[in-house]
Amino acid sequence: MDITKIVITGGPCAGKSAAMSWIENAFTNLGYTVLLVHETATELITGGVAPWTCGTVAEYQKCQLKLQLEKEKVFEKAAYTMEAEKVLIVCDRGTMDNKAYLSEAEFEDAMKLVGLNEVELRDSYDAVFHLVSAAKGSEEFYTTRNNTARRETAMEAAAIDDKLISAWAGHPHLRVIACAPAFEEKMKHLIDEIRFFLGEPEPLEIERKFLIEYPDIKWLESNPFCKRVEISQTYLESNAGAHIRIRQRGVDGSYIYIQTIKHKISDIKRIEVEKRLSRDEYTKLLTVTDKKYTISKNRYCLVHENQYFELDVFPFWDDKAVLEIELTHENADIVFPKEIKIIKEVSNDASYNNSYLAKVMGQ
């Protein structure tokens, strides 16, 4: 059984409720059993439990976080009992959404209540799809009339949208779906992104890679739409034409573990199959293979102009770094931050592949 759990998030009036219906229809037709975890905030608020009825906003968010986690556990447990080959669990908002409404100290307090840290909350989902609020780019369509739980002005909604992107930055697979001239275009873009992530009809990776000047680390770390992640990845022996790597990914001692197998199709296109590992599985793979190469790096995950960049800083370079972006189309336009200085594109230069760098520069 293949169970995938994704988040549909975004600011107020972004189209999340409509998106749930679009997703259910599209992926049921593709053979998935689709399970919908509806928005916890709307359930609580319409039931009388709200930020303005609880003692404080922080106390309300604790209630919301705890209920949200329990709901997701129930759906995951139910999924394993089903006679289905492919199950897609779709969460209307995820646990990190709570961070947008709290101070850092309040969010830390909420995480202590449920016994989890930020990496565990954020990276428990396989992918995150952020729908941009109509308050950012389609202000004429922003309304509170279609949701009794929505009270934000357009300006407040836009600010919340930014905070939500900031909260989810750092996730291994975050995609931002911008507003479009027609709402149907936005929904089709979302469905395309989810299909691409799920590997429908085939698990492709389309990636462009650029050599850049060594970045301004202070700028990256002060950018609210950027998060640093520590990565250690090990390349294992593999058959001709395939790369197998295992990765430890996280920060401050909290990690997730991932195995990835890649088959090259062209310079920027590959078939990629990825799966989560337990810590024990990861450790076992590290010990059973004699011929292996490991590379460590700091990755800065950066959202800019609704694009998700991954900027890798390696310990053996102090004058350059590597910038990557995954695309759904080979010819998609890329808008680079002005703070990033491109030296050249290296998508087709094997000497900048992590597998090569691990062999010549790593351990």
GILINQUI-V848461 format. One record per residue. RES is the residue in one small letter. SS is DSSP state (H for helix, E for strand, C for the rest). OMEGA is omega as a letter, one per 20 degrees, with the letter a starting at -180 (* if undefined). NEAR is the number of other ideal C-beta (glycine too) atoms within 8 Angstrom. Layout:
BEGIN
res=RES ss=SS omega=OMEGA near=NEAR
res=RES ss=SS omega=OMEGA near=NEAR
END
This chain:
BEGIN
res=m ss=C omega=r near=9
res=d ss=E omega=a near=6
res=i ss=E omega=r near=9
res=t ss=E omega=r near=11
res=k ss=E omega=a near=11
res=i ss=E omega=r near=15
res=v ss=E omega=r near=12
res=i ss=E omega=a near=15
res=t ss=E omega=r near=14
res=g ss=E omega=a near=13
res=g ss=C omega=r near=14
res=p ss=C omega=r near=14
res=c ss=C omega=r near=15
res=a ss=C omega=a near=11
res=g ss=C omega=a near=12
res=k ss=H omega=a near=13
res=s ss=H omega=r near=9
res=a ss=H omega=a near=9
res=a ss=H omega=a near=12
res=m ss=H omega=r near=13
res=s ss=H omega=r near=8
res=w ss=H omega=a near=11
res=i ss=H omega=a near=15
res=e ss=H omega=a near=11
res=n ss=H omega=a near=8
res=a ss=H omega=a near=11
res=f ss=H omega=r near=12
res=t ss=H omega=r near=10
res=n ss=C omega=r near=6
res=l ss=C omega=r near=8
res=g ss=C omega=r near=6
res=y ss=C omega=r near=10
res=t ss=E omega=a near=10
res=v ss=E omega=r near=11
res=l ss=E omega=a near=11
res=l ss=E omega=r near=8
res=v ss=E omega=a near=10
res=h ss=C omega=a near=8
res=e ss=C omega=a near=9
res=t ss=H omega=a near=11
res=a ss=H omega=a near=9
res=t ss=H omega=r near=10
res=e ss=H omega=a near=10
res=l ss=H omega=a near=13
res=i ss=H omega=r near=11
res=t ss=H omega=r near=8
res=g ss=C omega=r near=6
res=g ss=C omega=r near=6
res=v ss=C omega=a near=9
res=a ss=C omega=r near=10
res=p ss=C omega=a near=8
res=w ss=C omega=r near=4
res=t ss=C omega=r near=7
res=c ss=C omega=a near=11
res=g ss=C omega=r near=3
res=t ss=C omega=r near=6
res=v ss=H omega=a near=9
res=a ss=H omega=r near=10
res=e ss=H omega=r near=9
res=y ss=H omega=a near=14
res=q ss=H omega=r near=14
res=k ss=H omega=r near=11
res=c ss=H omega=a near=11
res=q ss=H omega=a near=12
res=l ss=H omega=a near=13
res=k ss=H omega=r near=10
res=l ss=H omega=a near=11
res=q ss=H omega=r near=13
res=l ss=H omega=a near=11
res=e ss=H omega=r near=8
res=k ss=H omega=a near=10
res=e ss=H omega=r near=13
res=k ss=H omega=r near=8
res=v ss=H omega=a near=8
res=f ss=H omega=r near=11
res=e ss=H omega=r near=11
res=k ss=H omega=r near=8
res=a ss=H omega=a near=9
res=a ss=H omega=a near=14
res=y ss=C omega=r near=8
res=t ss=C omega=a near=5
res=m ss=C omega=r near=9
res=e ss=C omega=a near=2
res=a ss=C omega=r near=9
res=e ss=C omega=a near=5
res=k ss=E omega=r near=10
res=v ss=E omega=r near=14
res=l ss=E omega=r near=13
res=i ss=E omega=a near=14
res=v ss=E omega=a near=13
res=c ss=E omega=r near=12
res=d ss=E omega=a near=11
res=r ss=C omega=r near=12
res=g ss=C omega=a near=11
res=t ss=H omega=a near=11
res=m ss=H omega=r near=11
res=d ss=H omega=a near=11
res=n ss=H omega=a near=13
res=k ss=H omega=a near=9
res=a ss=H omega=a near=10
res=y ss=H omega=a near=10
res=l ss=C omega=r near=12
res=s ss=C omega=r near=5
res=e ss=H omega=a near=6
res=a ss=H omega=r near=6
res=e ss=H omega=r near=10
res=f ss=H omega=r near=11
res=e ss=H omega=r near=8
res=d ss=H omega=r near=10
res=a ss=H omega=r near=14
res=m ss=H omega=r near=11
res=k ss=H omega=r near=7
res=l ss=H omega=a near=9
res=v ss=H omega=r near=9
res=g ss=C omega=a near=4
res=l ss=C omega=r near=7
res=n ss=C omega=a near=7
res=e ss=H omega=r near=8
res=v ss=H omega=r near=12
res=e ss=H omega=r near=9
res=l ss=H omega=a near=11
res=r ss=H omega=a near=13
res=d ss=C omega=r near=11
res=s ss=C omega=r near=7
res=y ss=C omega=a near=12
res=d ss=C omega=r near=8
res=a ss=E omega=a near=13
res=v ss=E omega=a near=13
res=f ss=E omega=a near=13
res=h ss=E omega=r near=13
res=l ss=E omega=a near=14
res=v ss=C omega=r near=14
res=s ss=C omega=r near=15
res=a ss=C omega=r near=14
res=a ss=C omega=r near=15
res=k ss=C omega=r near=11
res=g ss=C omega=r near=7
res=s ss=C omega=a near=9
res=e ss=H omega=a near=9
res=e ss=H omega=a near=4
res=f ss=H omega=a near=8
res=y ss=C omega=a near=12
res=t ss=C omega=r near=7
res=t ss=C omega=a near=9
res=r ss=C omega=a near=4
res=n ss=C omega=r near=6
res=n ss=C omega=a near=10
res=t ss=C omega=r near=5
res=a ss=C omega=a near=9
res=r ss=C omega=a near=9
res=r ss=C omega=a near=4
res=e ss=C omega=r near=10
res=t ss=C omega=r near=5
res=a ss=H omega=r near=9
res=m ss=H omega=r near=7
res=e ss=H omega=r near=9
res=a ss=H omega=r near=16
res=a ss=H omega=r near=12
res=a ss=H omega=r near=8
res=i ss=H omega=r near=14
res=d ss=H omega=r near=16
res=d ss=H omega=a near=11
res=k ss=H omega=r near=11
res=l ss=H omega=r near=14
res=i ss=H omega=r near=12
res=s ss=H omega=a near=10
res=a ss=H omega=a near=11
res=w ss=H omega=r near=15
res=a ss=C omega=a near=13
res=g ss=C omega=r near=10
res=h ss=C omega=a near=12
res=p ss=C omega=a near=7
res=h ss=C omega=r near=8
res=l ss=E omega=r near=14
res=r ss=E omega=a near=11
res=v ss=E omega=a near=11
res=i ss=E omega=a near=13
res=a ss=C omega=r near=9
res=c ss=C omega=a near=8
res=a ss=C omega=r near=8
res=p ss=C omega=r near=3
res=a ss=C omega=a near=6
res=f ss=H omega=r near=9
res=e ss=H omega=r near=6
res=e ss=H omega=r near=9
res=k ss=H omega=a near=14
res=m ss=H omega=r near=12
res=k ss=H omega=r near=8
res=h ss=H omega=r near=11
res=l ss=H omega=a near=15
res=i ss=H omega=r near=11
res=d ss=H omega=a near=9
res=e ss=H omega=r near=12
res=i ss=H omega=r near=14
res=r ss=H omega=a near=10
res=f ss=H omega=r near=10
res=f ss=H omega=a near=11
res=l ss=H omega=a near=9
res=g ss=C omega=r near=10
res=e ss=C omega=j near=7
res=p ss=C omega=r near=3
res=e ss=C omega=a near=6
res=p ss=C omega=a near=7
res=l ss=E omega=r near=11
res=e ss=E omega=r near=10
res=i ss=E omega=a near=11
res=e ss=E omega=r near=11
res=r ss=E omega=a near=11
res=k ss=E omega=a near=11
res=f ss=E omega=r near=13
res=l ss=E omega=a near=13
res=i ss=E omega=r near=14
res=e ss=E omega=a near=8
res=y ss=C omega=a near=9
res=p ss=C omega=r near=13
res=d ss=C omega=a near=6
res=i ss=H omega=r near=7
res=k ss=H omega=r near=6
res=w ss=H omega=r near=9
res=l ss=H omega=a near=13
res=e ss=H omega=r near=8
res=s ss=H omega=a near=5
res=n ss=C omega=a near=8
res=p ss=C omega=a near=5
res=f ss=C omega=a near=10
res=c ss=E omega=r near=12
res=k ss=E omega=r near=7
res=r ss=E omega=r near=12
res=v ss=E omega=r near=12
res=e ss=E omega=a near=11
res=i ss=E omega=r near=12
res=s ss=E omega=a near=9
res=q ss=E omega=a near=13
res=t ss=E omega=r near=13
res=y ss=E omega=a near=13
res=l ss=E omega=r near=11
res=e ss=C omega=a near=6
res=s ss=C omega=r near=7
res=n ss=C omega=a near=4
res=a ss=C omega=r near=3
res=g ss=C omega=a near=5
res=a ss=E omega=r near=9
res=h ss=E omega=r near=9
res=i ss=E omega=r near=11
res=r ss=E omega=r near=13
res=i ss=E omega=a near=15
res=r ss=E omega=r near=12
res=q ss=E omega=a near=11
res=r ss=E omega=r near=12
res=g ss=E omega=r near=12
res=v ss=E omega=r near=9
res=d ss=C omega=r near=5
res=g ss=C omega=r near=5
res=s ss=E omega=a near=9
res=y ss=E omega=r near=10
res=i ss=E omega=a near=10
res=y ss=E omega=a near=14
res=i ss=E omega=r near=12
res=q ss=E omega=a near=12
res=t ss=E omega=r near=12
res=i ss=E omega=a near=11
res=k ss=E omega=r near=11
res=h ss=E omega=a near=9
res=k ss=E omega=r near=6
res=i ss=C omega=r near=7
res=s ss=C omega=a near=5
res=d ss=C omega=a near=5
res=i ss=C omega=a near=9
res=k ss=E omega=r near=9
res=r ss=E omega=r near=10
res=i ss=E omega=a near=10
res=e ss=E omega=r near=12
res=v ss=E omega=a near=8
res=e ss=E omega=r near=7
res=k ss=E omega=r near=6
res=r ss=E omega=r near=7
res=l ss=E omega=r near=11
res=s ss=C omega=r near=7
res=r ss=H omega=r near=8
res=d ss=H omega=r near=6
res=e ss=H omega=r near=9
res=y ss=H omega=a near=12
res=t ss=H omega=r near=8
res=k ss=H omega=r near=8
res=l ss=H omega=r near=13
res=l ss=H omega=a near=10
res=t ss=H omega=a near=6
res=v ss=H omega=a near=5
res=t ss=C omega=a near=9
res=d ss=C omega=a near=3
res=k ss=C omega=a near=5
res=k ss=E omega=a near=10
res=y ss=E omega=a near=10
res=t ss=E omega=r near=11
res=i ss=E omega=r near=13
res=s ss=E omega=a near=9
res=k ss=E omega=r near=9
res=n ss=E omega=r near=9
res=r ss=E omega=r near=12
res=y ss=E omega=a near=14
res=c ss=E omega=a near=16
res=l ss=E omega=r near=14
res=v ss=E omega=r near=13
res=h ss=E omega=r near=10
res=e ss=C omega=r near=4
res=n ss=C omega=r near=8
res=q ss=E omega=a near=10
res=y ss=E omega=r near=11
res=f ss=E omega=r near=13
res=e ss=E omega=a near=11
res=l ss=E omega=a near=16
res=d ss=E omega=r near=14
res=v ss=E omega=a near=12
res=f ss=E omega=a near=11
res=p ss=C omega=a near=5
res=f ss=C omega=r near=4
res=w ss=C omega=r near=9
res=d ss=C omega=a near=3
res=d ss=C omega=a near=5
res=k ss=E omega=r near=9
res=a ss=E omega=a near=13
res=v ss=E omega=r near=13
res=l ss=E omega=a near=15
res=e ss=E omega=r near=12
res=i ss=E omega=r near=11
res=e ss=E omega=a near=7
res=l ss=E omega=r near=10
res=t ss=C omega=r near=7
res=h ss=C omega=a near=6
res=e ss=C omega=a near=7
res=n ss=C omega=a near=3
res=a ss=C omega=r near=7
res=d ss=C omega=r near=3
res=i ss=C omega=r near=8
res=v ss=C omega=a near=6
res=f ss=C omega=r near=8
res=p ss=C omega=a near=7
res=k ss=C omega=r near=4
res=e ss=C omega=a near=7
res=i ss=C omega=a near=11
res=k ss=C omega=a near=6
res=i ss=E omega=r near=10
res=i ss=E omega=r near=8
res=k ss=E omega=r near=6
res=e ss=E omega=a near=9
res=v ss=C omega=a near=11
res=s ss=C omega=a near=10
res=n ss=C omega=a near=7
res=d ss=C omega=a near=6
res=a ss=H omega=a near=6
res=s ss=H omega=r near=6
res=y ss=H omega=r near=10
res=n ss=C omega=r near=7
res=n ss=H omega=a near=10
res=s ss=H omega=r near=10
res=y ss=H omega=a near=10
res=l ss=H omega=r near=12
res=a ss=H omega=a near=15
res=k ss=H omega=a near=9
res=v ss=H omega=a near=6
res=m ss=C omega=a near=8
res=g ss=C omega=a near=10
res=q ss=C omega=* near=5
END
